Amino acid sequence: MINKHSRPDRRPKVAVIGGGTGLPILLEGLKNAGCNVTAIVTVSDDGGSSGSLRNAVSTIPPGDIRNCLVALSDMKKIYKDVFQYRFSEEDKEFSGHAIGNLIIAAIAEMRGDTFAALRLLSYMMNIDGKVLPACEEALVLQGHFADGTMIEGETAIVAHPDQIQKVTVRLASEQDTLAAGQNKANAGLRAGREVVSEIMQADMVILGPGSLYTSILPNVAIEEIRSAIVDTPAKVVYICNIMTQLGETEHFSDADHVRVVNEHLGSKAIDTVLLNKTPVPYEYLEGASEKDYLVQIIQDRLGLAEQECQVVRCDFLNLEKSGVYHNQDKLVDAIMDVMNDRIK
């Protein structure tokens, strides 16, 4: 890929906050475009291999971190393939575990903490950039619903039929979650080392792409991160999803997404929102294998105007058998245009 965006004087610093499958795709594209990238990764996942390991060996869920390390790594493809290899269903206790997840958990135990483990892995994997956990302890996601119900755990929250109103987090090590004792219980809830400084020193802070309530907002729910996003001199960009998501954003417009992020930030801190303008073919939606994504997000121009953000609409559509994604090159081009103020 030709690095047409590189600057001869200084590599632009970009902090990307989120988790899930969209984050590593964006990281790889920004790295190839010559950016100095820091990934700040969600640590509240409680499903699959990540959830199993966080319970078995008292570590942060490693899956999203593993994918981000691979995305920013310059090591040979064969080594990446080994790191990403996942044991088959016939392998009993190892079923579903990615080798990289086991390595991250093992090195964290060997070094005594996750931050030290990621520094070693970054050296071993020849990482161009940084991968930082949003918090250095596993977090439990808390979903608050309109009827006053509070449900804990990412998997359980998504399965609940009512609309989520907001999310908060607590340390997984804290078992006492009574509302009256919440502040006391979370007294030790801190952002991971270097997270706040990377946000404050960035030229651009990007939220997304990713599941709104389970990949992006768990990071914002950490007060130090929330404050840093609000206070940073960097341009704050939100990448809006293309599709609504089952259990999270049914019936949401693009403005609803931005409004919810700003509500969790406690300020209209989003400077720019990137939106896909290309229709998703109906025939594709009917045949797609991924059914968690429901319909294309509707446009609400008046609602976006109320959020007081710059709106950039581009053709970001990338159709794959497994779902609807952002096109990596077009997304990075738009980000660099915003970075360089070329959007008119």
C-alpha positions in Angstrom: 0.0 0.0 0.0 1.4 3.4 -1.0 1.8 5.6 2.0 0.3 8.7 0.4 -0.6 10.3 3.7 2.7 10.2 5.4 4.2 13.4 6.8 7.9 14.0 6.4 8.1 16.1 9.6 6.2 14.0 12.1 3.9 11.0 12.2 0.4 12.0 13.3 -0.5 10.5 16.7 -3.8 8.8 16.8 -5.5 7.1 19.8 -8.2 4.7 18.9 -10.6 3.6 21.6 -12.8 0.5 21.4 -12.9 -3.2 20.8 -14.4 -5.9 18.6 -13.7 -6.9 15.0 -13.7 -3.4 13.5 -10.9 -2.0 15.7 -7.9 -4.1 14.3 -9.0 -3.4 10.7 -8.8 0.3 11.4 -5.5 0.0 13.3 -3.8 -1.8 10.4 -5.0 0.8 8.0 -3.8 3.7 10.1 -0.4 2.1 10.6 -0.1 1.6 6.8 -1.0 5.3 6.4 2.0 6.3 8.5 0.3 7.2 11.7 1.7 6.6 15.2 -1.2 4.5 16.6 -2.2 3.7 20.1 -5.0 1.2 20.6 -6.9 1.6 23.9 -8.8 -1.7 24.3 -12.0 -2.7 26.1 -11.5 -5.2 29.0 -15.1 -6.2 29.8 -15.6 -9.1 27.4 -17.0 -12.1 29.3 -17.7 -14.5 26.4 -15.8 -17.2 24.5 -12.1 -17.8 25.1 -11.6 -14.4 26.6 -14.3 -14.9 29.2 -13.1 -18.3 30.0 -9.5 -17.2 30.6 -10.4 -14.1 32.6 -12.3 -16.4 35.0 -9.8 -19.3 35.0 -6.5 -17.3 35.6 -7.8 -13.9 36.9 -6.6 -11.9 33.9 -8.1 -9.3 31.6 -9.9 -10.7 28.6 -7.1 -11.1 26.0 -9.1 -11.6 22.7 -9.4 -7.9 21.6 -5.9 -7.2 22.7 -4.6 -10.2 20.7 -6.2 -8.9 17.5 -4.9 -5.4 18.0 -1.3 -6.7 18.6 -1.5 -8.7 15.3 -2.9 -5.6 13.5 0.0 -3.4 14.5 2.7 -6.2 14.3 5.4 -6.2 11.6 6.4 -9.8 12.2 6.1 -12.4 9.4 2.6 -13.7 8.5 3.4 -17.2 9.6 4.1 -16.0 13.1 0.8 -14.0 13.1 -1.0 -17.2 11.9 0.4 -19.1 14.8 -0.6 -16.4 17.3 -4.1 -16.4 15.9 -4.6 -20.1 15.6 -7.7 -21.3 17.5 -8.0 -24.9 18.8 -10.9 -26.9 17.4 -14.0 -28.0 19.2 -12.6 -31.5 19.6 -9.8 -30.3 21.8 -11.8 -30.5 25.0 -10.3 -28.1 27.6 -8.5 -26.1 24.8 -11.6 -25.9 22.6 -12.1 -22.4 21.2 -8.9 -20.9 22.7 -6.6 -18.9 20.5 -2.9 -19.6 21.1 -2.3 -15.8 21.4 -4.9 -15.6 24.2 -3.0 -18.3 26.2 0.3 -16.5 25.5 -1.0 -13.2 26.7 -2.4 -14.7 29.9 0.8 -16.7 30.5 3.2 -13.7 30.1 0.9 -11.5 32.3 1.3 -14.2 35.0 5.0 -14.5 34.4 5.7 -10.7 34.5 3.2 -10.0 37.2 0.9 -7.6 35.4 -0.6 -7.0 32.0 1.2 -3.7 31.3 4.6 -5.4 31.6 3.4 -8.4 29.6 2.2 -6.1 26.7 5.6 -4.3 26.7 7.4 -7.6 26.3 4.9 -8.8 23.6 5.3 -5.5 21.7 9.0 -6.1 21.6 8.6 -9.8 20.6 6.0 -9.1 17.9 7.7 -6.0 16.5 4.7 -3.7 17.2 4.6 -0.4 15.4 2.5 1.6 17.9 1.0 0.8 21.3 -1.7 -1.6 22.6 -3.0 -0.5 26.0 -5.8 -2.0 28.1 -8.4 0.6 29.1 -8.0 -0.8 32.6 -5.3 -3.2 33.9 -7.9 -5.2 35.7 -10.9 -7.1 34.2 -14.1 -5.1 34.3 -17.7 -6.2 34.7 -20.1 -4.3 32.4 -23.3 -3.1 34.0 -26.4 -2.3 31.8 -29.0 0.0 33.2 -32.5 -0.2 31.6 -35.5 2.0 31.4 -37.5 0.0 33.9 -34.8 0.5 36.5 -33.3 -3.0 36.0 -29.5 -3.3 36.3 -27.9 -6.4 34.7 -24.2 -7.3 34.9 -22.1 -9.0 32.2 -21.8 -8.2 28.5 -23.5 -11.4 27.3 -26.4 -11.1 29.7 -26.9 -7.4 28.9 -27.2 -8.0 25.1 -29.6 -10.9 25.7 -32.0 -8.6 27.8 -35.0 -7.6 25.7 -35.4 -4.0 26.9 -33.4 -1.0 25.5 -30.2 -0.1 27.3 -30.2 3.4 28.8 -26.6 3.6 29.9 -23.7 1.4 30.9 -21.3 1.6 33.9 -18.4 -0.7 34.9 -17.0 -2.2 38.1 -13.8 -4.1 38.8 -14.3 -7.8 38.5 -12.5 -8.2 41.7 -15.2 -6.3 43.5 -18.1 -8.6 44.4 -20.2 -6.0 46.3 -22.2 -4.2 43.6 -25.0 -2.7 45.7 -25.8 0.8 44.2 -25.3 2.4 47.6 -21.8 1.1 47.8 -20.9 1.6 44.1 -18.5 4.5 44.5 -16.7 2.9 47.4 -16.4 -0.4 45.5 -14.9 1.3 42.5 -12.4 3.4 44.4 -9.6 1.5 42.7 -11.0 1.8 39.2 -8.3 3.5 37.2 -7.4 3.8 33.6 -4.5 1.7 32.4 -1.0 3.1 32.5 -0.2 5.6 29.7 -3.9 5.6 28.5 -4.7 9.2 29.7 -1.4 10.6 28.5 -1.8 9.0 25.0 -5.3 10.6 24.8 -4.0 14.0 25.9 -1.0 13.9 23.5 -2.9 12.7 20.4 -3.6 14.7 17.3 -6.8 12.7 16.9 -8.9 10.5 19.2 -11.1 8.0 17.5 -14.1 6.2 19.0 -15.1 3.1 17.1 -16.0 1.4 14.9 -17.6 -1.2 17.2 -20.6 -2.2 19.2 -21.8 1.0 20.9 -22.7 -0.3 24.4 -20.3 -3.2 24.7 -17.1 -2.1 22.8 -17.0 1.7 23.0 -18.9 2.9 26.0 -17.2 0.5 28.6 -14.1 2.6 28.0 -15.9 5.9 28.4 -17.4 4.6 31.7 -13.9 4.8 33.2 -13.9 8.3 34.7 -10.2 9.0 33.9 -10.8 8.1 30.2 -14.0 10.0 30.0 -12.4 13.2 31.4 -9.4 12.8 29.1 -11.6 12.6 26.0 -13.5 15.7 27.1 -10.3 17.6 27.9 -8.0 16.6 25.2 -6.9 19.2 22.6 -7.1 16.5 20.0 -9.9 16.3 17.5 -12.4 13.7 18.7 -13.9 11.5 15.9 -16.7 9.0 16.2 -17.1 6.3 13.5 -20.8 5.4 13.4 -21.7 1.8 12.7 -23.4 1.1 9.4 -26.0 -1.3 10.8 -28.1 -1.5 13.9 -27.2 -4.3 16.3 -29.4 -6.8 18.0 -29.6 -6.3 21.8 -27.9 -2.8 21.6 -29.1 -0.4 19.0 -32.4 -1.5 17.5 -34.2 1.4 15.8 -31.2 3.7 16.3 -30.5 6.6 13.9 -27.0 8.0 13.3 -27.9 10.9 15.6 -29.0 8.4 18.4 -25.5 6.9 18.3 -23.8 10.3 18.6 -26.2 11.4 21.3 -25.6 8.3 23.5 -21.8 8.7 23.3 -22.1 12.4 24.2 -24.5 11.6 27.1 -21.9 9.1 28.5 -19.2 11.7 28.1 -21.3 14.3 29.8 -20.5 16.8 27.1 -20.9 17.3 23.4 -17.3 16.3 23.0 -17.6 14.6 19.6 -16.1 17.0 17.0 -16.7 14.9 13.9 -18.8 11.9 13.0 -18.0 9.6 10.0 -21.1 8.1 8.4 -21.6 5.7 5.5 -23.8 7.1 2.8 -24.1 4.1 0.6 -27.3 1.9 0.8 -26.8 -1.8 1.7 -28.6 -3.9 -0.9 -31.7 -5.6 0.4 -30.7 -8.9 -1.2 -27.5 -8.9 0.7 -29.2 -8.4 4.0 -31.5 -11.3 3.4 -28.6 -13.6 2.6 -26.0 -12.5 5.1 -24.9 -15.1 7.6 -24.5 -12.7 10.5 -28.0 -12.0 11.9 -27.0 -9.8 14.9 -27.0 -6.9 12.5 -30.5 -5.9 11.7 -31.1 -3.0 9.3 -29.1 -0.1 8.0 -28.9 2.9 10.3 -31.3 5.7 9.3 -30.2 9.3 8.9 -31.4 12.0 11.2 -29.9 15.3 10.0 -31.8 17.4 12.5 -30.7 15.2 15.4 -27.1 15.4 14.2 -27.3 19.2 14.1 -28.4 19.2 17.7 -25.2 17.3 18.6 -23.1 20.2 17.2 -20.6 18.0 15.3 -19.1 18.1 11.9 -20.7 15.4 9.7 -18.6 13.5 7.0 -20.6 11.2 4.8 -18.6 8.8 2.5 -19.0 5.5 0.8 -17.5 3.2 3.5 -19.4 0.1 2.5 -17.6 -3.2 2.5 -19.9 -6.3 2.0 -18.7 -9.6 3.2 -20.4 -12.9 3.7 -20.2 -12.6 7.5 -21.6 -9.1 7.6 -21.4 -5.4 6.7 -18.1 -3.6 7.5 -16.3 -0.4 6.8 -13.9 -0.4 3.9 -10.4 0.0 5.4 -8.8 2.2 2.7 -11.8 4.5 2.3 -12.2 4.9 6.1 -8.5 5.7 6.6 -8.6 8.2 3.7 -11.6 10.0 5.3 -9.8 10.1 8.7 -6.6 11.5 7.2 -8.7 14.1 5.3 -10.3 15.2 8.6 -6.8 15.2 10.2 -5.5 17.5 7.5 -8.8 19.5 7.4 -9.4 18.7 3.7 -13.1 17.9 4.2 -15.2 20.7 2.9 
